[in-house]
Amino acid sequence: MSFYATAWQWSRADLPLLFELAAAARLLLICDETIVVCGDSFAPATVADYVADGAVHHAAAPAELENIILPQ
């Protein structure tokens, strides 16, 4: 089993890059108790099967990612 983790300090201007990296590499973004699937690489329902706790959200575009992790 592989495990990978990283911490990245980012700003709102980095969201398009963050979205593209997560979508291309099939990474799950975790912010507090929220898990975000970016792009269309796999279905949020599939992720929910493997996650013990937390809400799984899907972001199809950088603006949706912003709405999920930086709510108004």
N, C-alpha and C positions, 0 to 999 in steps of 0.2 A: 504494500500500500504506500502510495506517495502522499506527502503532505507539503504544501507550499504556502507560505504566508509572507506578506510584505506590508509595510506601513508607508504611506505616501502622504506628505503634507500637500494639499492642493487648494486651489481657489475656484471660484465659479467659472473663471475663464478657461480652466483646464477640463471642464466637463466634456466637451466634444472629443478631446484626446482620450480621456478616461473611458468614455463610451466605446470608442473605436478599439482600444486595446482590449477591453473586456469582451467585446463581441468577437473580435478576431481570435483571441486566445481561449475563448469559452471559459472565462473566469466568472466566478460569482462575486459580486460586490456585497460586502456586509457592512451595514451602517447601523449601529446599535442592535436592535432586534430585527431589523429589516434586511432581507436578502433580495438582491436584484439580479435578474437575468437580463443581459443586454443582447440586442439583435435577435436573430432567429436561429441560433446555433442549436438550441435545445429548448424544449417546452418547460414552462414553469411547473406544470403538474408533475413532470418527471423529477425535477429538483425536489419538489415537496415530498416525494417518496423517500428521499435520502436525508432530509433535514429533520432533526429531532424537534426543534421548536423554532418559532419565528415565522413571520409572514413572508411569502415569496411573491415578488412583484416582477412584472415584465416591462422593460423599457425598449420600445421599438426605435427610439430616436433620442438624441442627446437632450432635447427639451423635456421628454418624459422622464429621463433619469433625474434631471434637475427637480422636477415636480415631486418625485418620490423621496429623494434624499435631502432636499432643501425646501420643505413645504413653506408656503407663504405665511 
